[in-house]
Amino acid sequence: MEALHEIPGFSDYLKRYYLFNLSGGRKKVKVFLADILLVTAIKGSHAISIIYLRGNKRHKIRGHRLQEFIKITGFLIQVNKHELVSPDAVDYLDEDAIYLDGLKENNRPMYVALNRTYKKAFLDFFHYYEKDKKSK
């Protein structure tokens, strides 16, 4: 019998999912990484974040800082001091705000602030990401 890591494509399968620790307990939640639209770090807490997923699902996660989410997913981009956004979640940009497709708050489209410190990097990443998607 083959070891799991020797099965062709198994490592790619593992990269698609991640087990996150839920805040306030010992439970873990399996998340399909491509479903992550937004990560918001809770101000004043140590490595506690809320991840927003497709289908208006959300989970309060502990044990990961924003930079770790970037490494785990490979596609999230920082837009301000406390938030990461998936390029797939972007509906449209305003001067200093990103309106998110698929996320609603009080029955209105959700948006996050686009801080000028992160604006150029976000736009560069977004253009590269869209160009890369079209070439596949």
Secondary structure, DSSP 8 states (H G I E B T S, - for coil): ---GGGSTTHHHHHHHEEEEEETTSS-EEEEEGGGEEEEEE-TTSSSEEEEEEGGGEEEEEES--HHHHHHHHS--EEEETTEEE-GGGEEEE-SSEEEEEEEEETTEEEEEE--HHHHHHHHHHHHHHHHHHHH-
